[in-house]
Each structure stands twice: as C-alpha cells, then as structure tokens.
Amino acid sequence: MLIWCSILLFLGITAFLDNIFTQNEIFRTINSVLFMLVSLGLLVRTSTKQRIGRRESYQKRIDELEQQIRDLTQKERPTQKTKVEV
C-alpha cells in the first residue's frame, strides 16, 4: 500500500511540475492514465483486504460460538440422569 501511495505522490508531483513548466502535451495523457490505473489498483487492493478482514472476523466468531457449544454440551452431560443400580 505504501508503494502505491508513493507512486501516486510521484505522479502528483510530476503533474504539478508539468503544469508549471508545460513541457509536453503527451505527458498529461500518460500521467492521467497512470493516475487512473494506480487508483484502480488501490481500490481493488483495499476492497480485497476488507473482504479478507471480514472473513477473518466471521471465522473468529464461528470459533467462539463452537467453543460455547462445546462448553454447554459438556455442562449438560454430568447433569443428565444416570441409571442407578439397585
């Protein structure tokens, strides 16, 4: 993520300098395409990380609930009536 942000910063600085010095018209087209591609990459990466984080939180919650079920079933077993031998 840091690399992506560094690339965006570099592109922003070069676009600013290009506006000041107005060197090449082609650079503006290339720079805008690069901005779009890097932004798209950041969006995809962020959404992927959010989905992975959501799955991890769901898995933790499932593990907690399974543990609670195990605890409840273990508590119920000793309280069940057993046959008394006469």
PyMOL Python script that loads the backbone (N, CA, C, O; Angstrom):
from pymol import cmd

cmd.read_pdbstr("""\
ATOM      1  N   MET A   1       0.835  -1.182   0.000  1.00  0.00           N
ATOM      2  CA  MET A   1       0.000   0.000   0.000  1.00  0.00           C
ATOM      3  C   MET A   1       0.884   1.251   0.000  1.00  0.00           C
ATOM      4  O   MET A   1       0.566   2.250  -0.645  1.00  0.00           O
ATOM      5  N   LEU A   2       1.991   1.178   0.728  1.00  0.00           N
ATOM      6  CA  LEU A   2       2.906   2.315   0.783  1.00  0.00           C
ATOM      7  C   LEU A   2       3.504   2.594  -0.594  1.00  0.00           C
ATOM      8  O   LEU A   2       3.687   3.751  -0.975  1.00  0.00           O
ATOM      9  N   ILE A   3       3.805   1.543  -1.327  1.00  0.00           N
ATOM     10  CA  ILE A   3       4.373   1.712  -2.666  1.00  0.00           C
ATOM     11  C   ILE A   3       3.364   2.394  -3.592  1.00  0.00           C
ATOM     12  O   ILE A   3       3.716   3.291  -4.358  1.00  0.00           O
ATOM     13  N   TRP A   4       2.098   1.951  -3.507  1.00  0.00           N
ATOM     14  CA  TRP A   4       1.054   2.549  -4.347  1.00  0.00           C
ATOM     15  C   TRP A   4       0.909   4.041  -4.031  1.00  0.00           C
ATOM     16  O   TRP A   4       0.804   4.867  -4.938  1.00  0.00           O
ATOM     17  N   CYS A   5       0.905   4.369  -2.766  1.00  0.00           N
ATOM     18  CA  CYS A   5       0.765   5.780  -2.371  1.00  0.00           C
ATOM     19  C   CYS A   5       1.976   6.594  -2.805  1.00  0.00           C
ATOM     20  O   CYS A   5       1.839   7.756  -3.188  1.00  0.00           O
ATOM     21  N   SER A   6       3.162   5.990  -2.748  1.00  0.00           N
ATOM     22  CA  SER A   6       4.371   6.682  -3.205  1.00  0.00           C
ATOM     23  C   SER A   6       4.300   6.960  -4.708  1.00  0.00           C
ATOM     24  O   SER A   6       4.697   8.028  -5.172  1.00  0.00           O
ATOM     25  N   ILE A   7       3.792   5.989  -5.453  1.00  0.00           N
ATOM     26  CA  ILE A   7       3.642   6.188  -6.900  1.00  0.00           C
ATOM     27  C   ILE A   7       2.666   7.325  -7.178  1.00  0.00           C
ATOM     28  O   ILE A   7       2.920   8.171  -8.036  1.00  0.00           O
ATOM     29  N   LEU A   8       1.548   7.343  -6.451  1.00  0.00           N
ATOM     30  CA  LEU A   8       0.581   8.431  -6.636  1.00  0.00           C
ATOM     31  C   LEU A   8       1.193   9.788  -6.288  1.00  0.00           C
ATOM     32  O   LEU A   8       0.946  10.775  -6.980  1.00  0.00           O
ATOM     33  N   LEU A   9       1.985   9.839  -5.224  1.00  0.00           N
ATOM     34  CA  LEU A   9       2.643  11.088  -4.846  1.00  0.00           C
ATOM     35  C   LEU A   9       3.600  11.544  -5.944  1.00  0.00           C
ATOM     36  O   LEU A   9       3.628  12.718  -6.312  1.00  0.00           O
ATOM     37  N   PHE A  10       4.379  10.603  -6.459  1.00  0.00           N
ATOM     38  CA  PHE A  10       5.311  10.930  -7.538  1.00  0.00           C
ATOM     39  C   PHE A  10       4.569  11.446  -8.766  1.00  0.00           C
ATOM     40  O   PHE A  10       4.979  12.438  -9.370  1.00  0.00           O
ATOM     41  N   LEU A  11       3.478  10.776  -9.136  1.00  0.00           N
ATOM     42  CA  LEU A  11       2.699  11.226 -10.289  1.00  0.00           C
ATOM     43  C   LEU A  11       2.090  12.602 -10.043  1.00  0.00           C
ATOM     44  O   LEU A  11       2.021  13.426 -10.955  1.00  0.00           O
ATOM     45  N   GLY A  12       1.650  12.848  -8.817  1.00  0.00           N
ATOM     46  CA  GLY A  12       1.094  14.159  -8.491  1.00  0.00           C
ATOM     47  C   GLY A  12       2.127  15.262  -8.595  1.00  0.00           C
ATOM     48  O   GLY A  12       1.843  16.342  -9.113  1.00  0.00           O
ATOM     49  N   ILE A  13       3.327  14.989  -8.103  1.00  0.00           N
ATOM     50  CA  ILE A  13       4.404  15.990  -8.177  1.00  0.00           C
ATOM     51  C   ILE A  13       4.780  16.259  -9.629  1.00  0.00           C
ATOM     52  O   ILE A  13       4.954  17.411 -10.025  1.00  0.00           O
ATOM     53  N   THR A  14       4.905  15.194 -10.425  1.00  0.00           N
ATOM     54  CA  THR A  14       5.257  15.397 -11.835  1.00  0.00           C
ATOM     55  C   THR A  14       4.148  16.131 -12.587  1.00  0.00           C
ATOM     56  O   THR A  14       4.432  16.938 -13.472  1.00  0.00           O
ATOM     57  N   ALA A  15       2.891  15.859 -12.244  1.00  0.00           N
ATOM     58  CA  ALA A  15       1.789  16.585 -12.891  1.00  0.00           C
ATOM     59  C   ALA A  15       1.828  18.061 -12.507  1.00  0.00           C
ATOM     60  O   ALA A  15       1.573  18.928 -13.342  1.00  0.00           O
ATOM     61  N   PHE A  16       2.146  18.344 -11.252  1.00  0.00           N
ATOM     62  CA  PHE A  16       2.253  19.735 -10.799  1.00  0.00           C
ATOM     63  C   PHE A  16       3.383  20.454 -11.534  1.00  0.00           C
ATOM     64  O   PHE A  16       3.212  21.579 -12.003  1.00  0.00           O
ATOM     65  N   LEU A  17       4.535  19.794 -11.628  1.00  0.00           N
ATOM     66  CA  LEU A  17       5.666  20.401 -12.334  1.00  0.00           C
ATOM     67  C   LEU A  17       5.354  20.575 -13.817  1.00  0.00           C
ATOM     68  O   LEU A  17       5.772  21.557 -14.431  1.00  0.00           O
ATOM     69  N   ASP A  18       4.625  19.628 -14.390  1.00  0.00           N
ATOM     70  CA  ASP A  18       4.248  19.735 -15.798  1.00  0.00           C
ATOM     71  C   ASP A  18       3.331  20.933 -16.025  1.00  0.00           C
ATOM     72  O   ASP A  18       3.441  21.622 -17.039  1.00  0.00           O
ATOM     73  N   ASN A  19       2.428  21.178 -15.078  1.00  0.00           N
ATOM     74  CA  ASN A  19       1.555  22.346 -15.201  1.00  0.00           C
ATOM     75  C   ASN A  19       2.346  23.647 -15.097  1.00  0.00           C
ATOM     76  O   ASN A  19       2.033  24.628 -15.773  1.00  0.00           O
ATOM     77  N   ILE A  20       3.365  23.648 -14.252  1.00  0.00           N
ATOM     78  CA  ILE A  20       4.170  24.869 -14.086  1.00  0.00           C
ATOM     79  C   ILE A  20       5.013  25.136 -15.335  1.00  0.00           C
ATOM     80  O   ILE A  20       5.037  26.255 -15.849  1.00  0.00           O
ATOM     81  N   PHE A  21       5.698  24.107 -15.813  1.00  0.00           N
ATOM     82  CA  PHE A  21       6.643  24.308 -16.916  1.00  0.00           C
ATOM     83  C   PHE A  21       6.042  24.027 -18.290  1.00  0.00           C
ATOM     84  O   PHE A  21       6.609  24.462 -19.293  1.00  0.00           O
ATOM     85  N   THR A  22       4.941  23.333 -18.374  1.00  0.00           N
ATOM     86  CA  THR A  22       4.240  23.000 -19.619  1.00  0.00           C
ATOM     87  C   THR A  22       5.214  22.494 -20.681  1.00  0.00           C
ATOM     88  O   THR A  22       5.400  23.117 -21.726  1.00  0.00           O
ATOM     89  N   GLN A  23       5.821  21.363 -20.388  1.00  0.00           N
ATOM     90  CA  GLN A  23       6.805  20.793 -21.304  1.00  0.00           C
ATOM     91  C   GLN A  23       6.148  20.023 -22.455  1.00  0.00           C
ATOM     92  O   GLN A  23       6.242  20.414 -23.618  1.00  0.00           O
ATOM     93  N   ASN A  24       5.488  18.928 -22.103  1.00  0.00           N
ATOM     94  CA  ASN A  24       4.958  18.044 -23.143  1.00  0.00           C
ATOM     95  C   ASN A  24       3.465  17.853 -22.973  1.00  0.00           C
ATOM     96  O   ASN A  24       2.964  17.710 -21.857  1.00  0.00           O
ATOM     97  N   GLU A  25       2.777  17.853 -24.066  1.00  0.00           N
ATOM     98  CA  GLU A  25       1.340  17.598 -24.035  1.00  0.00           C
ATOM     99  C   GLU A  25       1.062  16.103 -23.871  1.00  0.00           C
ATOM    100  O   GLU A  25       0.048  15.726 -23.284  1.00  0.00           O
ATOM    101  N   ILE A  26       1.952  15.249 -24.384  1.00  0.00           N
ATOM    102  CA  ILE A  26       1.750  13.798 -24.301  1.00  0.00           C
ATOM    103  C   ILE A  26       1.859  13.316 -22.855  1.00  0.00           C
ATOM    104  O   ILE A  26       1.202  12.352 -22.463  1.00  0.00           O
ATOM    105  N   PHE A  27       2.694  13.996 -22.066  1.00  0.00           N
ATOM    106  CA  PHE A  27       2.877  13.567 -20.676  1.00  0.00           C
ATOM    107  C   PHE A  27       1.572  13.669 -19.899  1.00  0.00           C
ATOM    108  O   PHE A  27       1.313  12.842 -19.025  1.00  0.00           O
ATOM    109  N   ARG A  28       0.759  14.653 -20.196  1.00  0.00           N
ATOM    110  CA  ARG A  28      -0.509  14.822 -19.480  1.00  0.00           C
ATOM    111  C   ARG A  28      -1.427  13.634 -19.725  1.00  0.00           C
ATOM    112  O   ARG A  28      -2.107  13.173 -18.809  1.00  0.00           O
ATOM    113  N   THR A  29      -1.448  13.142 -20.945  1.00  0.00           N
ATOM    114  CA  THR A  29      -2.279  11.979 -21.265  1.00  0.00           C
ATOM    115  C   THR A  29      -1.760  10.741 -20.546  1.00  0.00           C
ATOM    116  O   THR A  29      -2.532  10.000 -19.938  1.00  0.00           O
ATOM    117  N   ILE A  30      -0.464  10.523 -20.617  1.00  0.00           N
ATOM    118  CA  ILE A  30       0.128   9.357 -19.958  1.00  0.00           C
ATOM    119  C   ILE A  30      -0.063   9.450 -18.449  1.00  0.00           C
ATOM    120  O   ILE A  30      -0.393   8.457 -17.799  1.00  0.00           O
ATOM    121  N   ASN A  31       0.141  10.630 -17.897  1.00  0.00           N
ATOM    122  CA  ASN A  31       0.013  10.826 -16.454  1.00  0.00           C
ATOM    123  C   ASN A  31      -1.416  10.554 -15.991  1.00  0.00           C
ATOM    124  O   ASN A  31      -1.620   9.936 -14.947  1.00  0.00           O
ATOM    125  N   SER A  32      -2.397  11.007 -16.753  1.00  0.00           N
ATOM    126  CA  SER A  32      -3.787  10.774 -16.345  1.00  0.00           C
ATOM    127  C   SER A  32      -4.130   9.290 -16.406  1.00  0.00           C
ATOM    128  O   SER A  32      -4.854   8.791 -15.545  1.00  0.00           O
ATOM    129  N   VAL A  33      -3.622   8.582 -17.407  1.00  0.00           N
ATOM    130  CA  VAL A  33      -3.857   7.132 -17.498  1.00  0.00           C
ATOM    131  C   VAL A  33      -3.191   6.425 -16.324  1.00  0.00           C
ATOM    132  O   VAL A  33      -3.782   5.524 -15.727  1.00  0.00           O
ATOM    133  N   LEU A  34      -1.973   6.822 -15.989  1.00  0.00           N
ATOM    134  CA  LEU A  34      -1.286   6.205 -14.850  1.00  0.00           C
ATOM    135  C   LEU A  34      -2.026   6.480 -13.547  1.00  0.00           C
ATOM    136  O   LEU A  34      -2.134   5.598 -12.695  1.00  0.00           O
ATOM    137  N   PHE A  35      -2.536   7.696 -13.388  1.00  0.00           N
ATOM    138  CA  PHE A  35      -3.341   8.012 -12.201  1.00  0.00           C
ATOM    139  C   PHE A  35      -4.544   7.080 -12.099  1.00  0.00           C
ATOM    140  O   PHE A  35      -4.840   6.553 -11.026  1.00  0.00           O
ATOM    141  N   MET A  36      -5.232   6.880 -13.215  1.00  0.00           N
ATOM    142  CA  MET A  36      -6.413   6.014 -13.199  1.00  0.00           C
ATOM    143  C   MET A  36      -6.045   4.576 -12.862  1.00  0.00           C
ATOM    144  O   MET A  36      -6.739   3.927 -12.079  1.00  0.00           O
ATOM    145  N   LEU A  37      -4.962   4.073 -13.443  1.00  0.00           N
ATOM    146  CA  LEU A  37      -4.567   2.689 -13.188  1.00  0.00           C
ATOM    147  C   LEU A  37      -4.135   2.476 -11.739  1.00  0.00           C
ATOM    148  O   LEU A  37      -4.507   1.482 -11.116  1.00  0.00           O
ATOM    149  N   VAL A  38      -3.356   3.401 -11.213  1.00  0.00           N
ATOM    150  CA  VAL A  38      -2.915   3.269  -9.823  1.00  0.00           C
ATOM    151  C   VAL A  38      -4.101   3.403  -8.876  1.00  0.00           C
ATOM    152  O   VAL A  38      -4.180   2.686  -7.879  1.00  0.00           O
ATOM    153  N   SER A  39      -5.012   4.303  -9.174  1.00  0.00           N
ATOM    154  CA  SER A  39      -6.208   4.452  -8.337  1.00  0.00           C
ATOM    155  C   SER A  39      -7.056   3.189  -8.380  1.00  0.00           C
ATOM    156  O   SER A  39      -7.578   2.754  -7.354  1.00  0.00           O
ATOM    157  N   LEU A  40      -7.194   2.602  -9.560  1.00  0.00           N
ATOM    158  CA  LEU A  40      -7.935   1.352  -9.680  1.00  0.00           C
ATOM    159  C   LEU A  40      -7.258   0.246  -8.874  1.00  0.00           C
ATOM    160  O   LEU A  40      -7.926  -0.540  -8.202  1.00  0.00           O
ATOM    161  N   GLY A  41      -5.936   0.192  -8.947  1.00  0.00           N
ATOM    162  CA  GLY A  41      -5.197  -0.800  -8.163  1.00  0.00           C
ATOM    163  C   GLY A  41      -5.411  -0.618  -6.671  1.00  0.00           C
ATOM    164  O   GLY A  41      -5.580  -1.597  -5.944  1.00  0.00           O
ATOM    165  N   LEU A  42      -5.404   0.630  -6.207  1.00  0.00           N
ATOM    166  CA  LEU A  42      -5.655   0.906  -4.787  1.00  0.00           C
ATOM    167  C   LEU A  42      -7.061   0.488  -4.379  1.00  0.00           C
ATOM    168  O   LEU A  42      -7.251  -0.078  -3.302  1.00  0.00           O
ATOM    169  N   LEU A  43      -8.043   0.759  -5.226  1.00  0.00           N
ATOM    170  CA  LEU A  43      -9.419   0.372  -4.915  1.00  0.00           C
ATOM    171  C   LEU A  43      -9.571  -1.144  -4.828  1.00  0.00           C
ATOM    172  O   LEU A  43     -10.220  -1.656  -3.916  1.00  0.00           O
ATOM    173  N   VAL A  44      -8.974  -1.856  -5.777  1.00  0.00           N
ATOM    174  CA  VAL A  44      -9.061  -3.319  -5.769  1.00  0.00           C
ATOM    175  C   VAL A  44      -8.358  -3.880  -4.544  1.00  0.00           C
ATOM    176  O   VAL A  44      -8.887  -4.771  -3.879  1.00  0.00           O
ATOM    177  N   ARG A  45      -7.190  -3.377  -4.245  1.00  0.00           N
ATOM    178  CA  ARG A  45      -6.427  -3.858  -3.081  1.00  0.00           C
ATOM    179  C   ARG A  45      -7.184  -3.602  -1.779  1.00  0.00           C
ATOM    180  O   ARG A  45      -7.247  -4.475  -0.914  1.00  0.00           O
ATOM    181  N   THR A  46      -7.756  -2.414  -1.639  1.00  0.00           N
ATOM    182  CA  THR A  46      -8.493  -2.068  -0.426  1.00  0.00           C
ATOM    183  C   THR A  46      -9.730  -2.935  -0.270  1.00  0.00           C
ATOM    184  O   THR A  46     -10.009  -3.425   0.824  1.00  0.00           O
ATOM    185  N   SER A  47     -10.474  -3.131  -1.353  1.00  0.00           N
ATOM    186  CA  SER A  47     -11.687  -3.958  -1.250  1.00  0.00           C
ATOM    187  C   SER A  47     -11.339  -5.410  -0.954  1.00  0.00           C
ATOM    188  O   SER A  47     -12.063  -6.080  -0.218  1.00  0.00           O
ATOM    189  N   THR A  48     -10.243  -5.904  -1.518  1.00  0.00           N
ATOM    190  CA  THR A  48      -9.810  -7.274  -1.231  1.00  0.00           C
ATOM    191  C   THR A  48      -9.437  -7.423   0.237  1.00  0.00           C
ATOM    192  O   THR A  48      -9.821  -8.398   0.884  1.00  0.00           O
ATOM    193  N   LYS A  49      -8.696  -6.467   0.759  1.00  0.00           N
ATOM    194  CA  LYS A  49      -8.312  -6.516   2.176  1.00  0.00           C
ATOM    195  C   LYS A  49      -9.528  -6.441   3.088  1.00  0.00           C
ATOM    196  O   LYS A  49      -9.559  -7.102   4.125  1.00  0.00           O
ATOM    197  N   GLN A  50     -10.528  -5.648   2.721  1.00  0.00           N
ATOM    198  CA  GLN A  50     -11.745  -5.564   3.531  1.00  0.00           C
ATOM    199  C   GLN A  50     -12.470  -6.901   3.545  1.00  0.00           C
ATOM    200  O   GLN A  50     -12.943  -7.341   4.593  1.00  0.00           O
ATOM    201  N   ARG A  51     -12.561  -7.552   2.383  1.00  0.00           N
ATOM    202  CA  ARG A  51     -13.229  -8.858   2.326  1.00  0.00           C
ATOM    203  C   ARG A  51     -12.481  -9.891   3.158  1.00  0.00           C
ATOM    204  O   ARG A  51     -13.097 -10.690   3.864  1.00  0.00           O
ATOM    205  N   ILE A  52     -11.165  -9.877   3.075  1.00  0.00           N
ATOM    206  CA  ILE A  52     -10.366 -10.828   3.855  1.00  0.00           C
ATOM    207  C   ILE A  52     -10.549 -10.568   5.342  1.00  0.00           C
ATOM    208  O   ILE A  52     -10.686 -11.509   6.124  1.00  0.00           O
ATOM    209  N   GLY A  53     -10.552  -9.302   5.737  1.00  0.00           N
ATOM    210  CA  GLY A  53     -10.764  -8.958   7.146  1.00  0.00           C
ATOM    211  C   GLY A  53     -12.129  -9.380   7.634  1.00  0.00           C
ATOM    212  O   GLY A  53     -12.271  -9.856   8.761  1.00  0.00           O
ATOM    213  N   ARG A  54     -13.140  -9.210   6.791  1.00  0.00           N
ATOM    214  CA  ARG A  54     -14.496  -9.611   7.157  1.00  0.00           C
ATOM    215  C   ARG A  54     -14.565 -11.127   7.336  1.00  0.00           C
ATOM    216  O   ARG A  54     -15.189 -11.614   8.279  1.00  0.00           O
ATOM    217  N   ARG A  55     -13.925 -11.870   6.433  1.00  0.00           N
ATOM    218  CA  ARG A  55     -13.905 -13.334   6.550  1.00  0.00           C
ATOM    219  C   ARG A  55     -13.198 -13.773   7.828  1.00  0.00           C
ATOM    220  O   ARG A  55     -13.644 -14.700   8.504  1.00  0.00           O
ATOM    221  N   GLU A  56     -12.098 -13.105   8.156  1.00  0.00           N
ATOM    222  CA  GLU A  56     -11.377 -13.456   9.377  1.00  0.00           C
ATOM    223  C   GLU A  56     -12.230 -13.199  10.613  1.00  0.00           C
ATOM    224  O   GLU A  56     -12.223 -14.000  11.548  1.00  0.00           O
ATOM    225  N   SER A  57     -12.959 -12.098  10.624  1.00  0.00           N
ATOM    226  CA  SER A  57     -13.812 -11.811  11.786  1.00  0.00           C
ATOM    227  C   SER A  57     -14.947 -12.822  11.876  1.00  0.00           C
ATOM    228  O   SER A  57     -15.326 -13.233  12.973  1.00  0.00           O
ATOM    229  N   TYR A  58     -15.498 -13.229  10.720  1.00  0.00           N
ATOM    230  CA  TYR A  58     -16.538 -14.264  10.734  1.00  0.00           C
ATOM    231  C   TYR A  58     -15.978 -15.582  11.259  1.00  0.00           C
ATOM    232  O   TYR A  58     -16.637 -16.278  12.032  1.00  0.00           O
ATOM    233  N   GLN A  59     -14.766 -15.922  10.838  1.00  0.00           N
ATOM    234  CA  GLN A  59     -14.163 -17.177  11.287  1.00  0.00           C
ATOM    235  C   GLN A  59     -13.902 -17.145  12.790  1.00  0.00           C
ATOM    236  O   GLN A  59     -14.112 -18.148  13.472  1.00  0.00           O
ATOM    237  N   LYS A  60     -13.451 -16.017  13.311  1.00  0.00           N
ATOM    238  CA  LYS A  60     -13.242 -15.901  14.761  1.00  0.00           C
ATOM    239  C   LYS A  60     -14.556 -16.069  15.508  1.00  0.00           C
ATOM    240  O   LYS A  60     -14.613 -16.740  16.539  1.00  0.00           O
ATOM    241  N   ARG A  61     -15.607 -15.456  14.985  1.00  0.00           N
ATOM    242  CA  ARG A  61     -16.924 -15.560  15.635  1.00  0.00           C
ATOM    243  C   ARG A  61     -17.434 -16.996  15.587  1.00  0.00           C
ATOM    244  O   ARG A  61     -18.016 -17.474  16.561  1.00  0.00           O
ATOM    245  N   ILE A  62     -17.225 -17.685  14.479  1.00  0.00           N
ATOM    246  CA  ILE A  62     -17.632 -19.088  14.375  1.00  0.00           C
ATOM    247  C   ILE A  62     -16.875 -19.928  15.390  1.00  0.00           C
ATOM    248  O   ILE A  62     -17.466 -20.783  16.049  1.00  0.00           O
ATOM    249  N   ASP A  63     -15.575 -19.694  15.526  1.00  0.00           N
ATOM    250  CA  ASP A  63     -14.782 -20.440  16.509  1.00  0.00           C
ATOM    251  C   ASP A  63     -15.280 -20.190  17.930  1.00  0.00           C
ATOM    252  O   ASP A  63     -15.357 -21.119  18.734  1.00  0.00           O
ATOM    253  N   GLU A  64     -15.618 -18.938  18.240  1.00  0.00           N
ATOM    254  CA  GLU A  64     -16.146 -18.618  19.571  1.00  0.00           C
ATOM    255  C   GLU A  64     -17.467 -19.334  19.824  1.00  0.00           C
ATOM    256  O   GLU A  64     -17.682 -19.884  20.905  1.00  0.00           O
ATOM    257  N   LEU A  65     -18.343 -19.329  18.837  1.00  0.00           N
ATOM    258  CA  LEU A  65     -19.640 -19.989  19.001  1.00  0.00           C
ATOM    259  C   LEU A  65     -19.488 -21.502  19.132  1.00  0.00           C
ATOM    260  O   LEU A  65     -20.201 -22.130  19.915  1.00  0.00           O
ATOM    261  N   GLU A  66     -18.566 -22.089  18.373  1.00  0.00           N
ATOM    262  CA  GLU A  66     -18.318 -23.526  18.504  1.00  0.00           C
ATOM    263  C   GLU A  66     -17.799 -23.854  19.899  1.00  0.00           C
ATOM    264  O   GLU A  66     -18.180 -24.870  20.482  1.00  0.00           O
ATOM    265  N   GLN A  67     -16.938 -23.006  20.432  1.00  0.00           N
ATOM    266  CA  GLN A  67     -16.430 -23.229  21.784  1.00  0.00           C
ATOM    267  C   GLN A  67     -17.555 -23.119  22.809  1.00  0.00           C
ATOM    268  O   GLN A  67     -17.607 -23.907  23.753  1.00  0.00           O
ATOM    269  N   GLN A  68     -18.446 -22.164  22.636  1.00  0.00           N
ATOM    270  CA  GLN A  68     -19.584 -22.029  23.549  1.00  0.00           C
ATOM    271  C   GLN A  68     -20.482 -23.256  23.480  1.00  0.00           C
ATOM    272  O   GLN A  68     -20.987 -23.713  24.506  1.00  0.00           O
ATOM    273  N   ILE A  69     -20.685 -23.792  22.286  1.00  0.00           N
ATOM    274  CA  ILE A  69     -21.496 -25.007  22.141  1.00  0.00           C
ATOM    275  C   ILE A  69     -20.823 -26.168  22.854  1.00  0.00           C
ATOM    276  O   ILE A  69     -21.487 -26.932  23.554  1.00  0.00           O
ATOM    277  N   ARG A  70     -19.508 -26.311  22.685  1.00  0.00           N
ATOM    278  CA  ARG A  70     -18.780 -27.383  23.378  1.00  0.00           C
ATOM    279  C   ARG A  70     -18.906 -27.243  24.889  1.00  0.00           C
ATOM    280  O   ARG A  70     -19.123 -28.228  25.595  1.00  0.00           O
ATOM    281  N   ASP A  71     -18.770 -26.016  25.382  1.00  0.00           N
ATOM    282  CA  ASP A  71     -18.886 -25.787  26.825  1.00  0.00           C
ATOM    283  C   ASP A  71     -20.276 -26.144  27.327  1.00  0.00           C
ATOM    284  O   ASP A  71     -20.414 -26.768  28.379  1.00  0.00           O
ATOM    285  N   LEU A  72     -21.297 -25.756  26.592  1.00  0.00           N
ATOM    286  CA  LEU A  72     -22.671 -26.044  27.013  1.00  0.00           C
ATOM    287  C   LEU A  72     -22.969 -27.535  26.977  1.00  0.00           C
ATOM    288  O   LEU A  72     -23.643 -28.050  27.870  1.00  0.00           O
ATOM    289  N   THR A  73     -22.485 -28.230  25.971  1.00  0.00           N
ATOM    290  CA  THR A  73     -22.745 -29.673  25.904  1.00  0.00           C
ATOM    291  C   THR A  73     -21.983 -30.413  26.995  1.00  0.00           C
ATOM    292  O   THR A  73     -22.473 -31.420  27.505  1.00  0.00           O
ATOM    293  N   GLN A  74     -20.808 -29.941  27.363  1.00  0.00           N
ATOM    294  CA  GLN A  74     -20.061 -30.586  28.447  1.00  0.00           C
ATOM    295  C   GLN A  74     -20.728 -30.341  29.790  1.00  0.00           C
ATOM    296  O   GLN A  74     -20.687 -31.208  30.662  1.00  0.00           O
ATOM    297  N   LYS A  75     -21.337 -29.188  29.973  1.00  0.00           N
ATOM    298  CA  LYS A  75     -22.036 -28.896  31.227  1.00  0.00           C
ATOM    299  C   LYS A  75     -23.301 -29.729  31.351  1.00  0.00           C
ATOM    300  O   LYS A  75     -23.674 -30.126  32.455  1.00  0.00           O
ATOM    301  N   GLU A  76     -23.962 -29.998  30.239  1.00  0.00           N
ATOM    302  CA  GLU A  76     -25.206 -30.760  30.271  1.00  0.00           C
ATOM    303  C   GLU A  76     -24.965 -32.233  30.538  1.00  0.00           C
ATOM    304  O   GLU A  76     -25.816 -32.873  31.156  1.00  0.00           O
ATOM    305  N   ARG A  77     -23.878 -32.790  30.117  1.00  0.00           N
ATOM    306  CA  ARG A  77     -23.625 -34.223  30.271  1.00  0.00           C
ATOM    307  C   ARG A  77     -23.605 -34.676  31.734  1.00  0.00           C
ATOM    308  O   ARG A  77     -24.266 -35.666  32.049  1.00  0.00           O
ATOM    309  N   PRO A  78     -22.899 -34.023  32.631  1.00  0.00           N
ATOM    310  CA  PRO A  78     -22.903 -34.503  34.024  1.00  0.00           C
ATOM    311  C   PRO A  78     -24.262 -34.335  34.706  1.00  0.00           C
ATOM    312  O   PRO A  78     -24.559 -35.066  35.651  1.00  0.00           O
ATOM    313  N   THR A  79     -25.075 -33.412  34.263  1.00  0.00           N
ATOM    314  CA  THR A  79     -26.359 -33.196  34.924  1.00  0.00           C
ATOM    315  C   THR A  79     -27.426 -34.156  34.438  1.00  0.00           C
ATOM    316  O   THR A  79     -28.504 -34.229  35.028  1.00  0.00           O
ATOM    317  N   GLN A  80     -27.148 -34.893  33.376  1.00  0.00           N
ATOM    318  CA  GLN A  80     -28.137 -35.848  32.896  1.00  0.00           C
ATOM    319  C   GLN A  80     -28.270 -36.980  33.909  1.00  0.00           C
ATOM    320  O   GLN A  80     -27.309 -37.357  34.579  1.00  0.00           O
ATOM    321  N   LYS A  81     -29.479 -37.506  34.002  1.00  0.00           N
ATOM    322  CA  LYS A  81     -29.739 -38.579  34.959  1.00  0.00           C
ATOM    323  C   LYS A  81     -29.079 -39.861  34.479  1.00  0.00           C
ATOM    324  O   LYS A  81     -29.155 -40.227  33.306  1.00  0.00           O
ATOM    325  N   THR A  82     -28.442 -40.516  35.403  1.00  0.00           N
ATOM    326  CA  THR A  82     -27.840 -41.804  35.091  1.00  0.00           C
ATOM    327  C   THR A  82     -28.630 -42.885  35.806  1.00  0.00           C
ATOM    328  O   THR A  82     -29.282 -42.630  36.818  1.00  0.00           O
ATOM    329  N   LYS A  83     -28.566 -44.077  35.276  1.00  0.00           N
ATOM    330  CA  LYS A  83     -29.295 -45.188  35.888  1.00  0.00           C
ATOM    331  C   LYS A  83     -28.609 -45.581  37.194  1.00  0.00           C
ATOM    332  O   LYS A  83     -27.391 -45.744  37.266  1.00  0.00           O
ATOM    333  N   VAL A  84     -29.408 -45.720  38.175  1.00  0.00           N
ATOM    334  CA  VAL A  84     -28.892 -46.124  39.474  1.00  0.00           C
ATOM    335  C   VAL A  84     -29.059 -47.633  39.587  1.00  0.00           C
ATOM    336  O   VAL A  84     -30.159 -48.158  39.412  1.00  0.00           O
ATOM    337  N   GLU A  85     -27.978 -48.317  39.875  1.00  0.00           N
ATOM    338  CA  GLU A  85     -28.052 -49.772  40.002  1.00  0.00           C
ATOM    339  C   GLU A  85     -28.598 -50.134  41.367  1.00  0.00           C
ATOM    340  O   GLU A  85     -28.155 -49.607  42.387  1.00  0.00           O
ATOM    341  N   VAL A  86     -29.544 -51.021  41.375  1.00  0.00           N
ATOM    342  CA  VAL A  86     -30.173 -51.436  42.625  1.00  0.00           C
ATOM    343  C   VAL A  86     -29.674 -52.776  43.055  1.00  0.00           C
ATOM    344  O   VAL A  86     -30.095 -53.288  44.092  1.00  0.00           O
TER     345      VAL A  86
END
""", "prot")
cmd.dss("prot")
cmd.show_as("cartoon", "prot")
cmd.util.cbc("prot")
cmd.orient("prot")
